């Protein structure tokens, strides 16, 4: 079983997420409540509960005493030496002990063809969940990556980063950068980890490394790519390409079909400003609004190719479209692709990974990962 570093993430009703992704953005207005004292009646008497610091509708409730109650998420599932459907093997590893950063590795079933181990593209992946829920060990993320790894015959490293609000958002990005650097450290003979992870050492092709994420994980991937464009990666490793599915970007000014009134009451606005209230620029921080005036040029993305995926019914669709166009217009020297799923909503390929449209999407991502650079 994976080391459960987030015991509060397990729901009393763990099937909730199998019906609908908790971070599917709807156009319904969500209200943020600060500093509320709740009272509840227990066995005929009135008992004052803990005082609430932050409440994010459908996601979490954070209390002034530092405890956090997560309202959404799927149950953790253990790794498996051989998935009965796909043959994919998975295992959990520790990148750093203190503070703890882990990862789940997924390796496809390999047929022995010679004495040399088969080399595979490496995918460094960041899960979604609004920076505050879900896990690399979550049911839906595990199933999604198992399917993608089997289809694309790739080696996936899903980073188990720390969550907000316990962990500041910039530190989450640092965790994910450290996860990428740990993967890269396996590309060098001297100066790498004392004990190399054998799946990476034996099967990783460090000339075909990709970064990806869904929803908030795509936001993380974008920020990691921007950092890769300006900071060195261990061993001089280059990122061949990246895909961002349904990226969580937002801003103070509505674009496209986004609601023109009460724009600041929408869940994407509330989540960011609640979890990172000290962000320079607020909701227009380049971390979450990468095309705001004054943001670093997207020409600096540190990858060779980029695929952006949007869904027709997703509130975040317009931001994904604008991001794709902004990258093309920035002078980015790599290839940029856009994939739009008609009739689908946010993270459909993860929430309902077995449906036909999700399988089509997964095949498309697998093809991107296997395309010659």
C-alpha positions in Angstrom: 0.0 0.0 0.0 1.2 3.6 -0.6 2.2 5.6 2.3 -0.9 7.7 3.0 0.5 11.1 3.7 -3.0 12.6 3.4 -5.4 10.6 5.6 -7.9 13.4 5.5 -8.3 12.9 1.7 -10.3 9.7 2.1 -14.0 10.3 1.9 -16.8 8.8 3.8 -18.4 8.4 0.4 -15.4 7.5 -1.8 -17.6 6.9 -4.9 -18.5 10.6 -5.2 -15.7 11.3 -7.6 -16.5 8.4 -9.8 -19.7 10.2 -10.7 -18.4 13.7 -11.2 -15.0 15.3 -10.9 -15.0 17.6 -7.8 -13.0 20.2 -9.7 -15.3 20.4 -12.7 -15.9 24.1 -13.0 -19.6 25.0 -13.5 -21.0 28.4 -14.2 -22.9 28.3 -10.9 -21.7 31.0 -8.5 -19.7 29.8 -5.6 -19.4 31.8 -2.4 -16.3 31.8 -0.2 -16.8 32.0 3.5 -14.2 33.2 5.9 -14.0 33.1 9.7 -17.4 31.4 10.3 -18.2 29.8 13.6 -20.5 26.8 13.0 -22.8 25.5 15.7 -24.3 22.0 15.7 -26.8 20.2 17.9 -25.4 17.0 19.4 -27.6 14.8 21.6 -29.9 17.6 22.5 -27.2 20.1 23.4 -25.6 22.9 21.4 -21.9 22.4 20.7 -19.7 25.1 19.0 -17.5 23.5 16.4 -14.0 24.6 15.3 -13.8 28.0 13.7 -13.5 27.9 9.9 -10.7 29.9 8.2 -11.4 29.0 4.6 -14.2 27.2 2.9 -14.0 26.2 -0.7 -17.3 24.8 -2.1 -17.1 21.1 -3.0 -13.3 21.0 -2.2 -12.3 21.7 1.4 -12.8 23.4 4.7 -9.7 24.7 6.6 -10.0 25.5 10.3 -8.1 28.1 12.3 -6.4 25.4 14.4 -4.6 24.2 11.2 -6.7 21.1 10.5 -8.2 20.6 7.0 -11.3 18.7 6.0 -11.3 17.6 2.4 -14.8 17.4 0.9 -13.9 15.7 -2.4 -11.5 13.2 -3.8 -11.2 9.5 -4.7 -9.8 6.8 -2.5 -6.2 5.8 -2.6 -5.4 2.6 -4.4 -2.2 0.5 -3.9 0.4 0.0 -6.7 0.2 -3.3 -8.6 3.0 -5.5 -9.9 0.8 -6.4 -12.9 -2.5 -4.7 -13.7 -4.9 -7.6 -14.7 -6.3 -5.6 -17.7 -3.2 -3.9 -19.1 -0.2 -5.7 -17.6 1.2 -2.3 -16.4 3.3 -2.5 -13.3 3.3 0.3 -10.7 5.2 1.1 -7.5 5.6 3.9 -5.1 9.0 5.5 -4.3 10.3 8.3 -2.1 12.1 11.3 -3.8 12.8 13.2 -0.5 12.2 12.2 3.1 11.8 15.6 4.8 9.6 17.2 3.8 8.2 14.2 2.1 7.9 14.0 -1.7 6.9 10.7 -3.3 6.0 9.4 -6.8 4.1 6.5 -8.3 5.9 4.9 -11.3 4.0 3.1 -14.0 5.9 0.7 -16.4 4.2 -1.0 -19.3 4.4 -4.8 -19.9 7.6 -5.4 -21.8 8.4 -8.4 -24.0 12.0 -9.6 -23.7 13.5 -9.3 -27.1 17.3 -9.2 -26.3 19.6 -8.8 -23.4 19.5 -5.0 -23.5 16.6 -3.4 -21.5 14.1 -1.6 -23.7 14.3 2.2 -23.5 11.0 4.1 -23.2 9.9 7.7 -23.3 9.6 9.2 -19.8 6.5 11.2 -18.7 6.8 13.3 -15.6 3.2 13.9 -14.7 1.4 16.3 -12.3 -2.2 15.4 -11.2 -5.0 17.9 -11.0 -7.3 18.8 -8.1 -7.1 22.6 -7.6 -3.8 22.3 -5.8 -5.7 21.0 -2.7 -7.2 17.6 -3.4 -6.3 14.3 -5.1 -3.1 12.4 -5.3 -0.7 10.4 -7.5 -2.2 7.5 -5.6 -5.9 8.4 -6.3 -8.1 5.9 -8.0 -8.8 8.0 -11.1 -5.3 9.2 -11.6 -3.9 5.7 -11.2 -6.4 4.3 -13.7 -5.8 7.1 -16.2 -2.1 6.7 -16.2 -2.3 2.9 -16.3 -4.3 3.2 -19.5 -2.0 5.9 -21.0 1.1 3.9 -20.2 -0.3 0.8 -21.8 -1.4 2.6 -24.9 1.7 4.7 -25.4 4.3 2.2 -24.0 5.9 4.9 -21.9 7.4 5.1 -18.4 5.3 7.5 -16.3 6.5 9.2 -13.0 3.5 10.7 -11.3 4.7 13.2 -8.7 3.0 13.1 -5.2 3.4 16.8 -4.3 2.2 18.4 -1.1 -1.2 20.1 -1.1 -2.5 23.5 -0.2 -3.5 25.1 2.1 -1.1 23.2 4.4 1.6 23.8 1.8 2.0 27.2 0.1 1.3 27.1 -3.6 4.8 28.2 -4.7 6.2 25.3 -2.6 4.0 22.9 -4.5 5.6 24.2 -7.7 9.0 23.7 -6.1 8.1 20.1 -5.1 7.2 19.4 -8.8 10.4 21.0 -10.0 12.4 18.8 -7.6 10.5 15.8 -8.9 11.7 16.6 -12.4 15.2 17.2 -11.3 15.2 13.8 -9.5 14.2 12.1 -12.7 16.9 13.9 -14.6 19.5 12.9 -12.0 19.2 9.3 -13.3 20.6 10.5 -16.6 24.1 11.0 -15.2 26.6 8.4 -14.1 28.3 10.4 -11.4 26.6 12.8 -9.0 23.2 11.3 -9.3 21.2 9.6 -6.5 23.2 7.2 -4.3 20.8 4.4 -5.3 19.2 4.8 -8.7 15.6 3.8 -9.3 16.0 0.7 -11.5 13.0 1.3 -13.7 14.3 4.7 -14.6 17.9 3.6 -14.9 17.1 0.5 -17.0 14.2 1.7 -19.1 14.2 5.5 -19.2 15.2 7.2 -22.4 16.5 10.6 -21.3 16.4 11.9 -24.9 12.7 11.5 -24.8 11.4 13.2 -21.7 8.0 14.8 -21.4 6.2 16.9 -18.8 2.4 16.9 -18.5 -0.6 17.7 -16.2 -4.3 18.0 -16.1 -6.3 21.0 -14.7 -4.2 22.4 -11.8 -1.6 19.9 -12.7 -1.4 21.5 -16.2 -0.9 24.9 -14.4 2.0 23.3 -12.5 3.4 21.8 -15.7 3.3 25.3 -17.3 5.2 26.8 -14.4 7.8 24.0 -14.4 8.3 24.5 -18.2 8.9 28.2 -17.7 11.4 27.4 -15.0 13.1 24.9 -17.3 13.4 27.6 -19.9 15.6 29.7 -17.5 17.1 27.3 -15.0 19.4 24.3 -15.7 18.2 20.8 -15.4 20.5 18.1 -13.9 22.8 16.6 -16.5 21.7 19.1 -19.1 18.6 17.0 -19.8 16.1 18.6 -22.3 12.3 18.3 -22.2 11.3 17.0 -25.6 7.6 18.0 -25.2 4.7 18.7 -22.9 1.0 18.4 -22.9 -1.5 20.5 -20.9 -5.0 19.1 -20.6 -7.7 21.5 -19.6 -5.2 23.9 -18.0 -6.5 25.9 -15.0 -5.7 29.5 -16.0 -7.8 32.5 -14.9 -7.7 36.3 -14.6 -9.5 39.3 -13.4 -11.0 40.2 -16.9 -13.4 37.7 -18.5 -12.6 36.4 -22.0 -14.6 34.6 -24.6 -17.8 33.1 -23.2 -16.8 33.5 -19.5 -19.5 35.2 -17.3 -19.2 38.9 -17.6 -20.8 39.6 -14.2 -19.6 38.2 -10.8 -16.5 36.9 -12.5 -14.7 37.0 -9.2 -17.4 34.6 -7.7 -16.4 31.8 -10.1 -14.7 28.8 -8.5 -11.4 29.2 -10.4 -11.1 32.8 -9.0 -12.0 31.7 -5.5 -9.7 28.7 -5.3 -6.6 30.7 -6.3 -7.2 33.7 -4.2 -8.1 31.6 -1.2 -5.1 29.2 -1.4 -2.6 31.9 -2.4 -3.9 35.2 -1.0 -0.4 36.8 -1.0 0.3 36.1 -4.7 1.8 39.2 -6.4 -0.9 40.4 -8.8 -3.5 38.2 -7.1 -5.6 36.4 -9.7 -3.5 38.1 -12.4 -0.3 36.6 -11.2 1.6 35.1 -14.2 1.5 31.8 -12.4 -2.2 31.5 -13.0 -2.6 34.1 -15.8 0.3 33.5 -18.1 -0.8 36.1 -20.7 -1.4 39.0 -18.4 0.4 42.2 -19.3 4.0 42.0 -18.0 4.1 38.2 -17.7 7.3 36.5 -18.9 7.3 35.7 -22.6 5.8 32.3 -23.4 8.7 31.9 -25.9 10.6 30.9 -22.8 8.8 27.6 -22.4 11.5 25.0 -21.9 10.3 22.2 -24.2 10.5 21.3 -27.8 6.8 20.6 -28.6 3.5 21.5 -26.9 0.0 20.1 -27.0 -2.9 21.9 -25.4 -6.2 20.2 -24.9 -9.5 21.8 -24.2 -13.1 20.6 -23.7 -16.1 22.3 -25.3 -18.2 22.5 -22.1 -15.4 23.4 -19.8 -15.5 26.8 -18.2 -11.7 26.9 -18.6 -11.9 26.3 -22.4 -11.4 29.9 -23.4 -8.2 30.2 -21.3 -6.8 27.1 -22.9 -7.5 28.4 -26.4 -6.0 31.8 -25.6 -2.9 30.1 -24.1 -2.4 28.1 -27.2 -2.6 31.2 -29.4 -0.4 33.2 -27.1 2.3 30.5 -27.3 2.1 30.5 -31.1 2.4 34.3 -31.2 5.2 34.5 -28.6 8.0 33.4 -30.9 8.1 29.9 -29.3 10.3 27.9 -31.6 8.6 24.5 -31.1 5.6 22.9 -32.6 2.2 23.8 -31.0 -0.9 21.6 -31.3 -4.5 22.1 -30.1 -6.9 19.3 -29.4 -10.5 20.1 -28.6 -13.0 17.5 -27.4 -16.5 18.3 -28.6 -19.4 17.8 -26.2 -17.1 17.1 -23.2 -16.5 18.7 -19.9 -13.5 19.3 -17.6 -11.2 16.3 -17.1 -13.6 13.9 -18.8 -10.7 11.6 -20.0 -9.7 11.0 -16.4 -13.1 10.9 -14.7 -14.6 8.6 -17.3 -11.5 7.1 -18.8 -13.3 4.0 -20.1 -15.8 5.9 -22.3 -15.1 6.0 -26.1 -14.3 9.7 -26.2 -11.9 9.4 -23.3 -10.1 6.5 -25.0 -9.8 8.6 -28.2 -8.2 11.4 -26.2 -5.8 9.0 -24.4 -4.8 7.6 -27.8 -4.1 11.1 -29.0 -1.9 11.9 -26.1 -0.1 8.6 -26.5 0.6 9.4 -30.1 2.0 12.8 -29.1 4.4 11.1 -26.7 5.6 8.7 -29.3 6.0 11.2 -32.2 9.5 11.6 -33.4 11.0 14.9 -32.3 
